[in-house]
Amino acid sequence: MTPTPSTAPATSRPAVRTGAVALAVVLDVVAVLAFAAGGRATHSADSPLTAVLTIAWPFLVGLAVGWVVLRAWRRPLAAWPTGLVLWVTTWVVGMALRAATGEGLATAFLVVSAAFLLATLVGWRLVALLVVAVRGRA
């Protein structure tokens, strides 16, 4: 008997839980907002919320681009390639948008933003993998 599409074994990847995707999106957005809040803390502004959003929006766009291009929902907790690619796209697109809108690109800002986004976007994923590994042994 030849298998038909309805009786053929499924060869698709296991489904990623929606909760893991939602958690990854929230933690990524929180990382970018924390970066922007830290940047706002070093500069005076009339409205703290406006200042944070002004700093954050280019990087949030970069983060969204990374999620779509990478289809990060397939492996949202993976440090490689997901975390690393999201870091690169978030930083590169964010800096490109800042340059296009006339915002500053001081060397210190370039270095600090790259380091902070690397530490947070990849870092929380490494911690998550460690937690999963420890739970798996228990």
Secondary structure, DSSP 8 states (H G I E B T S, - for coil): ----TTTS---S-----HHHHHHHHHHHHHHHHHHHHHHHHTS--S-HHHHHHHHHHHHHHHHHHHHHHHTGGGSTT-IIIIIHHHHHHHHHHHHHHHHHTT----HHHHHHHHHHHHHHHTHHHHHHHHHHHHHHH-
